[in-house]
Amino acid sequence: MIKDNLLKIREEISRTAERSGRSPDEIDLLAVSKRIVVPKIEEAFQAGQLLFGENFVQEADEKIEKLDKAITWHFIGHLQSNKAKIAARLFHMIETVDRIKIARALNKHAGEMRKKLEILVQVNVGKEEQKSGISPENAGQFLKDLQNFEYLSVRGLMTMPPFAADPELSRPFFRSLKQLAERFTQAGYFANPDNIVLSMGMSNDFTVAIEEGSTLVRVGTAIFGSRT
Ligand SMILES: *Cc1c(COP(=O)(O)O)cnc(C)c1O
């Protein structure tokens, strides 16, 4: 069943990319495995899925050691600085960097491991008070400040728009993240300007996100079913 879901989603990603005049190779699928047990993650891995995302450092720590080393892990949850050391060790990319204190901690711990840690800046495009992410207004200065961190590789932006049952309502938020990313590319803020990562789109709105330029969709429920 997980295998069928993955197949269906990959097909939908390809179809949407082609319809939007993009190459399907430009879009990565991150399987969001928070609160999903190891055997199910294993099942997705056996079906060829190599990229997974977790929201909680301790949960990830327990699961990652039981799973194949070929898996690439992204952190997509809210990161506290007392967890930065473990996070810097466990993850290939931290998608949710939104304040200097966290960046400083990640840089320090990555440096101790002689590891260049990939990061995304999480932007709160919907300006929701309860939501993590830096405001679009402050994002430019923040990216500028991040240039000083030797062990962080700033690869792009991530966002989670306000919840909406209708995916069309997410479109303007995806579009504004893309526009921000274009501005910051011009400014030279990204480590790999020919290959910017735009992490946007989840189970219910990833096709809209791809139409608006997403290069990384984060899909949980549509792969694993509801988390209960
Ligand atoms: C849980 C989560 C997802 C996946 O959501 P689904 O609706 O299950 O696809 C994506 N991104 C983030 C940041 C999440 O916390």
The ligand as an SDF file (V2000), in Angstrom:
LIG
                    3D

 15 15  0  0  0  0  0  0  0  0999 V2000
    3.6500   16.9330    9.0870 C   0  0  0  0  0  0  0  0  0  0  0  0
    4.3140   17.8470    8.1580 C   0  0  0  0  0  0  0  0  0  0  0  0
    4.2420   17.6600    6.7580 C   0  0  0  0  0  0  0  0  0  0  0  0
    3.4270   16.5610    6.1090 C   0  0  0  0  0  0  0  0  0  0  0  0
    2.0670   16.8140    6.1880 O   0  0  0  0  0  0  0  0  0  0  0  0
    1.0060   15.8660    5.4640 P   0  0  0  0  0  0  0  0  0  0  0  0
   -0.2130   16.6980    5.3960 O   0  0  0  0  0  0  0  0  0  0  0  0
    0.8450   14.6580    6.3170 O   0  0  0  0  0  0  0  0  0  0  0  0
    1.5360   15.5330    4.1140 O   0  0  0  0  0  0  0  0  0  0  0  0
    4.9460   18.5300    5.9510 C   0  0  0  0  0  0  0  0  0  0  0  0
    5.6900   19.5410    6.4650 N   0  0  0  0  0  0  0  0  0  0  0  0
    5.7790   19.7400    7.7830 C   0  0  0  0  0  0  0  0  0  0  0  0
    6.6090   20.8590    8.2850 C   0  0  0  0  0  0  0  0  0  0  0  0
    5.0980   18.9160    8.6610 C   0  0  0  0  0  0  0  0  0  0  0  0
    5.1770   19.1590    9.9840 O   0  0  0  0  0  0  0  0  0  0  0  0
  1  2  1  0
  2  3  1  0
  2 14  2  0
  3  4  1  0
  3 10  2  0
  4  5  1  0
  5  6  1  0
  6  7  2  0
  6  8  1  0
  6  9  1  0
 10 11  1  0
 11 12  2  0
 12 13  1  0
 12 14  1  0
 14 15  1  0
M  END
$$$$
